Amino acid sequence: MSLAPAPDTPPLPVPEVWPGHLESSTEGAHAGELAWQAYFTDPLLQRLIDTALENNRDLRLAALRVEEASAAFRIQRSDRFPAVGVGAQGGRARVPGDLNMSGRSQVGGEYRAEVGLSTWELDLWGRVRNLEDAALQSWLASDAARQAVHLALIAQVADGYLGLREIDERVAIARQTVATREESYRIFRRRVEVGSTSKLDLTQVQTLLNHAQALLTQLEQARATQLHALALLVGADPGPLPTKAPFDETTVLAELRAGLPSELLISRPDIISAEHQLRAGDANIGAARAAFLPRIALTGSFGTASSDLDGLFDSGSRAWTFMPTLSLPIFDGGRRRANLELSEVRRDIAVAGYEKTIQTAFREVADALSAKYWLAEQLTIQRANLEAQSERARLAQLRYDNGSAAFLEVLDAQRDLLDAGQQLVQARRALLSSQVALYAALGGGTLTATGQAQSATSTPASTPSTR
């Protein structure tokens, strides 16, 4: 018999479909069924993620919390079984004559060897079972939380890697620009020396060069910071990171199918963790309710006893005890009532946390879908802008060479061309980062990892996988 409330999952506190243009087509892979190795196919990125999964301290702490919850569950589960122990005792005592009927002092002894049953509660109202179920749900919640940390770590490493590649490409553009402008500065300085151009044009060329050099130093600093952040995520030296080819936003990551918001309930590990916490709250309420009912416990022992050690195992020395106890507190100052109210409030907190987790998940997916849609539009615009700025710079240089325009026009065109190239790389990285965020928001690889864990474990007492 259990006095816990019947499981009642709150309805989704979010719309049943994604808003407006965010509705995803039925094409693409289901993120929950797509392992990270199949989604992030870059060998270097896979090596970084593998290293992070082995060395990241946050993930290690999450795995240790799972082991802690597993041990707590096993401790609580042991209360369902009687504790049997073996004991032996012996002693001798002298009793003065004025303390016994004979009036003479006596020396006596007692020796025992017993197998004993300690106080074992007959779980008539499900109190012990509910406490065990609460511990189990807490264990499962901590394992789901570990999976959430696992997924977040993968996404953070992937995004950090993309950020590093973005900076590398921007550094390459800046270096190429610096080299080109250094050559232009050399040419204009020679022209000034021979009197074929003004010193004003030379200072304007120098301004272009200084602008590119300043950008390059800023990017080098940003690259060092990004590399340090990536090393912290990986938890070890990431090793050499060779220069990669420019981004290809059409082939790096697979297309994902968002599905319906209700599918997040089985694919988002943080929602799964919140649901287990909800079930633990129900079980604790059942245990608190059972505390109002009588508790029956059994204590007993069986063995031999004798006044002499030599006769401990002789015929007729058998001894046993059996002591059932029934207890029901009459007055406890409101402790049981307060404990029940505490369990109910904590369950309500778990409900609110569950609903908030779903709302947060809905927003993260909607944000990722929106970012993916609009960043693709921005990338198209940035490509067109780069082409236009390239043509503008070419025409401005041509007009200057023909004496139809001042070098200031070339200066503005070259500066805007560099900015356009930088913005295109940033837009490309932002689009890829939105795909990483979408994979994480949809619970990427959770169903695959859960299936592997279930096939590897046959009983709930087995510790879940940490990878």
C-alpha positions, 0 to 999 in steps of 0.5 A: 500500500502506498499513500503517495499521490498519483503521478500527475504531470502538469500540462505543457505551459507553452504553445503546442507548436513553434511560433510563426515562421519557426515551424520546422519542416519534417525533413532533417534528422531528429536531434535526440537520436543523432549522436554528437559524433554524427553531427560534428564530423570535423575530426579536430573538433571530435578530438577536442570534444573527446578530450573535454569529456575525459578531463572537464571538471564540471562533468567530473563533478556531475558524474560524482554526484550521480555516484553519490545519489546512487550510494544514497539510494542503496542505503535507503533501499537497505531499509526494506530488508531485515538486518541480521547479525551474529553476536556473542557475549559473556560475563561473570559477576560477584553478588554480595550476601546482603543482596541475595536471599541466601545471605552469602556472596555468590559468583555467577556467569552468563554466556550467550551466542546468538543470531539476531534480527535488529529492529525491522519495520513492517512496511504496511503503509509504504513509508519505507518504499516511498523513501526508497522511491524518492531516493531512486528518483533523486538518483535518476534526476542527478543522472539526467542532470549529468547528461545535461552537463554532458550535452552543454559541454559538447555544445560549449566546446563546439561553439568555442572551436567555431569561435577560434576558427572565426578568429583565425579566418579574420586574422588571416584576412587582417594579415593579408590586408596589412601586407597589401597596405604595407606594400601600398605604403612603400609605393606611396612613400616612393612617390612622395620622394620623387614628387609624383604625389602629395604627402597627404595621400601618404598619410592617408595610406598610412592611416589605412595601414595603421587601421589594419595593424590595430585590427590585427593586434586586437584579433590576436589578443582575442584569439589568445583569450579564446584559446585559453577559454577552450583549454579550460573547457577541454580541461587539458592542453588542446594541442596543436590546432592547425589552420583550417579551410574557411567555414562551409556553413552548408556542409559542416552540420547536418539539418535538424528537425525541430518537431513539436514542443512536446517532444522536448519532454523525452529529449531534453535531459534537464526536463527529464531531471525536473520530472524525476524531481517531481516524482521524488516529491510525490514519494516524499509526500507518501512517506510523510503521510505514512508517518501518521499511521502506526509503525510495527517493528520486529526484533528477535534473536535465536542462539544458546545461553548458559551460566558456564562457558563449557555448557554453552552448546550443551543440550537444552541451552537453546535460547530465543527472544521475539519482541514485536513493537507497535508505536504511534506518537500521540503528541509531537508538537506538530512535527509530523504535520509540519513534515507533511506540509514541507513535503507538499511545498517542496513538491509544489516547488518541483512543479514550478521548477518543472514548468519553468524548465519547459518554458526555458527549453521552449524559448531556447529552441525558438531562439535557435530556430529564429537565429538560424532563419535570420542569420541565413538571411544576414549571411546572404546580405553580407555576401552581397555587401562584400561583393558591392564593397569589392567593386566599390574599392576597385572603382574608387582605385580606378578613379583615383588612378585616372585623377577623377577622385581624391584618395580619401574616396579610396580610403573610405572604400578600403576601410569599408571593404575590410569591415565587410570581409570581417562581418561576413566571417562573423555572420558565417560563424553566428549561423554555425553557432545557431545550429550548435545551439539548436542541437543542444536545445533539442537535446542532441544525442540524449535518446541515443545515450539513454538507449545505450545506457538501458542496453548496458544496464539491466537493474536500477541499481547499476550506476549510469554511464558517465560518457 
